[in-house]
């Protein structure tokens, strides 16, 4: 398998962008309880692996902003 560095870079940028959007959405919807809401969503069993990565990154973003 050949790794394409440009593809990996784009995937990482997409992950960061989606996590930032999710964190902003949670802040607008839940206000000060956004971190708790993100952790609750992270516990859900029906999350895909991509969704789990996005939510983990969103939790990190919300923790750093608190």
Legacy VTK file of the C-alpha trace (Angstrom):
# vtk DataFile Version 3.0
C-alpha trace
ASCII
DATASET POLYDATA
POINTS 66 float
0.000 0.000 0.000
1.370 3.374 -1.005
0.663 6.267 1.355
-0.263 9.518 -0.306
0.899 12.419 1.898
-1.443 14.888 0.222
-4.431 12.651 0.914
-3.402 12.269 4.562
-2.985 16.041 4.880
-6.436 16.695 3.391
-8.022 14.102 5.668
-6.428 15.726 8.720
-7.580 19.177 7.621
-11.105 17.856 7.107
-11.059 16.323 10.584
-9.962 19.620 12.140
-12.558 21.587 10.176
-15.431 19.264 11.091
-14.387 19.183 14.753
-14.292 22.969 14.880
-17.751 23.164 13.305
-19.084 20.605 15.782
-17.568 22.476 18.747
-19.089 25.756 17.547
-22.477 24.103 17.059
-22.363 22.620 20.565
-21.407 26.003 22.049
-24.330 27.708 20.291
-26.808 25.017 21.260
-25.707 24.188 24.821
-23.748 27.240 25.937
-21.690 26.496 29.047
-22.764 22.848 29.018
-21.245 22.202 25.579
-18.428 20.067 26.968
-20.877 17.851 28.850
-23.022 17.484 25.730
-19.978 16.526 23.651
-18.953 13.883 26.183
-22.503 12.512 26.180
-22.444 12.237 22.400
-19.060 10.531 22.567
-20.550 7.787 24.749
-23.131 6.864 22.106
-22.644 3.396 20.676
-23.864 4.170 17.147
-21.028 6.591 16.356
-18.901 5.684 13.370
-15.122 5.687 13.680
-14.994 9.006 11.790
-17.676 10.512 14.015
-15.788 9.341 17.088
-12.595 11.027 15.858
-14.497 14.258 15.181
-16.138 14.215 18.614
-12.848 13.442 20.401
-11.234 16.410 18.664
-14.261 18.602 19.457
-13.984 17.641 23.139
-10.307 18.652 23.094
-11.224 21.984 21.497
-13.942 22.614 24.066
-11.594 21.713 26.934
-8.972 24.134 25.707
-11.532 26.963 25.472
-12.890 26.437 29.012
LINES 1 67
66 0 1 2 3 4 5 6 7 8 9 10 11 12 13 14 15 16 17 18 19 20 21 22 23 24 25 26 27 28 29 30 31 32 33 34 35 36 37 38 39 40 41 42 43 44 45 46 47 48 49 50 51 52 53 54 55 56 57 58 59 60 61 62 63 64 65
